[in-house]
């Protein structure tokens, strides 16, 4: 109960919903350049039909409007020939990576607010950390895309018996959770502008963020697909609004996990200080 009270107080004190909304705004600006860069790289080793099919599978869990928006935009990029993709990789990859790094910089700012630290990194170091985290996130997206869309195809081709196939599918979800957990651990350790804390493969904050994001995404998708009236309210921009709300939910989950870790670390420091004083 002490942890719950501390997290609730921290969310209120740091105005976490407002911070998450700011991160979601910059995330909306960054998501398409980031995904275009991923598809550009992926297009060097996969044909457009495969990419389009895997994009549809990977976005199936999102609300229909958001899934259709992402799929249509990325399918257009995937439809470009391999030569054009190679040329685009040389010409525009740096620009798209830099644009997509804006989302990482926004998350870093939110984590700085949660940790109560000032941004003291120089321009070059800040840009380097943002780009490194962005490239790492792109690699993780490719890994997760492969697990979500490519893994079932491999299992089908192997012709496994039902029990082995079920175990393989279970392994896929375990690997997805592990990939998410490692990505969040890296983000929580390196994005804030403070001395990196002790490395933790798993923390209460990481678990809380993953669970909140998964449950929130599924619940939001069910609500939008069955009860929401965004099309009648927002018309042609309904897909953008739904995507923005999902990004807000995702940003809140990531920041919520950071709050949980921050409160636990603070309570641990207080406990150790009390023991030392005694």
C-alpha positions in Angstrom: 0.0 0.0 0.0 2.9 2.3 0.7 4.1 1.9 -2.9 0.6 2.5 -4.3 0.3 5.7 -2.3 3.7 6.9 -3.3 3.0 6.2 -7.0 -0.4 8.0 -6.8 1.2 11.0 -5.2 4.0 11.1 -7.7 1.6 10.9 -10.7 -0.3 13.8 -9.3 2.8 15.8 -8.4 4.5 15.3 -11.8 1.2 15.8 -13.7 1.9 12.5 -15.5 -1.1 12.6 -17.9 0.0 16.0 -19.2 3.6 14.8 -19.7 2.3 11.7 -21.4 0.2 13.9 -23.8 3.3 15.9 -24.7 5.3 12.7 -25.4 2.4 11.3 -27.5 2.4 14.5 -29.6 6.1 14.2 -30.4 5.6 10.5 -30.8 3.0 11.1 -33.5 5.4 13.3 -35.4 8.2 10.7 -35.0 6.3 7.4 -35.6 6.0 7.6 -39.4 9.7 8.6 -40.1 10.7 5.8 -37.7 8.6 3.2 -39.4 9.6 4.4 -42.8 13.2 3.9 -41.9 12.5 0.4 -40.6 10.6 -0.5 -43.7 13.4 1.0 -45.9 15.9 -1.2 -44.1 13.6 -4.3 -44.1 12.9 -3.8 -47.8 16.5 -4.6 -48.7 16.0 -8.2 -47.7 12.2 -8.8 -48.2 9.9 -8.4 -51.1 7.0 -5.8 -51.0 4.3 -8.4 -50.7 5.9 -10.0 -47.7 6.4 -6.6 -46.0 2.7 -5.6 -46.6 1.4 -8.9 -45.2 3.6 -8.7 -42.2 2.7 -5.1 -41.5 -1.0 -6.0 -41.5 -0.3 -8.9 -39.1 1.8 -6.8 -36.8 -0.8 -4.0 -36.5 -3.8 -6.3 -36.1 -3.9 -5.8 -32.4 -4.3 -2.0 -32.7 -7.7 -0.3 -33.1 -9.0 -0.7 -36.7 -8.6 3.0 -37.6 -5.0 3.2 -36.3 -4.1 -0.1 -38.0 -5.5 1.0 -41.3 -3.7 4.3 -41.1 -0.3 2.7 -40.4 -0.8 -0.1 -42.9 -1.7 2.2 -45.8 1.2 4.5 -45.2 3.8 1.7 -44.8 2.4 -0.4 -47.6 3.0 2.5 -49.9 6.7 2.6 -48.8 7.0 -1.1 -49.1 5.6 -1.0 -52.7 8.7 0.8 -53.8 11.2 -1.4 -55.7 14.3 -2.7 -54.2 16.5 -0.4 -56.2 14.5 2.6 -55.1 14.7 1.4 -51.5 18.5 1.1 -51.8 18.7 4.6 -53.1 16.3 5.9 -50.5 18.4 4.2 -47.8 21.4 6.2 -48.9 19.6 9.5 -49.4 16.9 9.7 -46.7 17.7 7.3 -43.9 19.7 9.8 -41.9 16.9 12.3 -42.2 14.2 9.9 -41.1 16.2 8.6 -38.2 16.8 12.1 -37.0 13.1 12.9 -37.3 12.1 9.8 -35.4 14.6 10.6 -32.7 12.3 13.4 -31.6 10.1 10.8 -30.0 13.0 9.5 -27.9 14.0 13.0 -26.9 10.4 13.6 -25.7 10.5 10.4 -23.6 13.9 11.4 -22.2 12.4 14.8 -21.1 9.5 13.0 -19.4 11.9 10.7 -17.6 14.0 13.7 -16.5 10.9 15.2 -15.0 10.0 12.0 -13.1 13.6 11.7 -11.8 13.7 15.4 -10.9 16.9 16.1 -12.8 17.8 19.0 -15.2 18.9 18.3 -18.7 22.7 18.9 -18.5 23.9 17.0 -21.5 25.6 19.0 -24.3 24.1 19.2 -27.7 26.4 16.5 -29.2 26.0 14.1 -26.4 22.2 14.6 -26.2 21.9 14.0 -30.0 24.2 10.9 -29.8 22.2 9.3 -27.0 18.9 10.0 -28.8 20.2 8.6 -32.0 21.6 5.5 -30.3 18.3 4.8 -28.5 16.4 5.4 -31.7 18.5 3.0 -33.7 18.1 0.4 -30.9 14.4 0.9 -30.9 14.3 0.3 -34.7 16.2 -2.9 -34.3 13.8 -4.0 -31.6 10.8 -3.2 -33.9 12.3 -5.4 -36.6 12.8 -8.2 -34.1 9.3 -7.8 -32.8 7.9 -7.6 -36.3 9.7 -10.9 -37.1 8.3 -12.5 -34.0 4.7 -11.3 -34.6 4.5 -11.9 -38.4 7.4 -14.1 -39.5 7.6 -16.6 -36.6 4.2 -18.2 -37.4 5.2 -18.7 -41.0 8.4 -20.5 -40.0 6.4 -22.7 -37.5 3.9 -23.6 -40.3 6.7 -24.6 -42.7 8.4 -26.8 -40.1 5.3 -28.9 -39.9 5.5 -29.4 -36.2 3.0 -31.6 -34.3 0.2 -29.7 -32.4 2.0 -29.9 -29.0 5.3 -28.6 -30.4 3.5 -25.9 -32.4 1.7 -24.7 -29.2 5.0 -24.6 -27.3 6.6 -22.7 -30.2 3.8 -20.1 -30.1 4.2 -19.8 -26.3 7.9 -19.2 -26.8 7.1 -16.5 -29.3 5.1 -14.5 -26.7 7.8 -15.0 -24.1 10.4 -13.6 -26.5 8.1 -10.7 -27.2 7.8 -9.9 -23.5 11.5 -10.3 -23.1 12.2 -7.9 -26.0 9.8 -5.3 -24.6 11.4 -5.7 -21.1 15.0 -5.2 -22.4 13.9 -2.2 -24.5 12.3 -0.5 -21.4 15.3 -1.4 -19.2 17.7 0.3 -21.7 15.4 3.3 -22.0 15.0 3.7 -18.2 18.8 3.4 -17.7 20.2 5.6 -20.5 17.5 8.1 -21.5 17.4 10.2 -18.3 20.1 12.8 -17.9 21.7 11.4 -14.8 24.4 8.9 -13.9 23.2 5.5 -15.1 21.9 3.4 -12.2 22.7 -0.2 -11.6 21.6 -2.3 -14.6 18.4 -4.3 -14.0 17.1 -6.8 -16.5 13.7 -6.7 -14.8 12.1 -4.3 -12.4 8.7 -3.6 -10.9 8.5 -0.6 -13.2 9.3 -2.6 -16.3 6.6 -5.2 -15.4 4.1 -2.6 -14.6 4.7 -0.7 -17.9 4.3 -3.9 -20.0 1.2 -5.1 -18.2 -0.5 -1.6 -18.3 0.4 -1.2 -21.9 -0.9 -4.6 -22.9 -4.1 -4.4 -21.0 -4.7 -0.8 -22.0 -4.0 -1.5 -25.7 -6.4 -4.5 -25.8 -9.1 -2.6 -23.9 -8.8 0.5 -26.0 -8.9 -1.6 -29.2 -12.1 -3.3 -28.0 -13.7 0.0 -27.0 -12.9 1.7 -30.3 -13.9 -1.2 -32.5 -17.2 -1.8 -30.7 -18.3 1.2 -28.7 -16.4 4.3 -29.9 -17.9 6.8 -32.3 -14.7 8.5 -33.5 -15.7 8.3 -37.2 -19.0 10.2 -36.6 -17.3 12.7 -34.3 -14.0 13.4 -36.1 -14.8 12.3 -39.6 -11.8 11.9 -41.9 -9.2 12.5 -39.1 -10.7 9.8 -36.9 -7.8 7.5 -37.6 -5.3 10.1 -36.5 -7.2 10.8 -33.3 -7.3 7.1 -32.5 -3.6 6.7 -33.2 -2.9 9.7 -31.0 -4.9 8.3 -28.1 -3.1 5.0 -28.4 0.3 6.8 -28.4 -0.9 8.7 -25.3 -1.8 5.4 -23.6 1.6 3.9 -24.6 3.5 7.0 -23.3 1.6 6.9 -20.0 2.5 3.2 -19.5 6.2 3.9 -20.1 6.2 6.9 -17.8 4.1 5.0 -15.2 6.8 2.3 -15.1 9.5 4.9 -14.5 7.4 6.3 -11.7 7.1 2.9 -10.0 10.9 2.4 -10.2 11.5 5.9 -8.9 9.2 5.5 -5.9 10.7 2.1 -5.1 14.3 3.4 -5.3 13.4 6.4 -3.1 11.8 4.2 -0.5 14.8 1.9 -0.6 17.2 4.9 -0.1 15.1 6.1 2.9 15.1 2.6 4.4 18.8 2.2 4.1 19.5 5.7 5.5 17.3 4.9 8.5 19.2 1.7 9.1 22.5 3.5 8.8 21.4 6.1 11.3 20.5 3.5 13.8 
